[in-house]
């Protein structure tokens, strides 16, 4: 969420007077899992950045503004701690969507 808010704030400050910032969170049940999507309409993430985005200490933020650990830790918690997946979908200039999929244990939830 922090990265989504940073992305829309950065795009809003770029000077496009017609831009309307948006961060949306959605959830849905999928086969044996719950899917959580966090979508923003910020500047998007270039492919070369997407390839490294979950690596420890990788950041695109200025020195002193980010540690490069947030997405790496999130990835480890989701995948190793909960057996889920964390992926990113993005087109530069159109925003990004982070998708967390967590397995459901038991059938009471669905």
Order of alpha helices (4+ residues) and beta strands (2+ residues): alpha-beta-beta-alpha-alpha-beta-beta
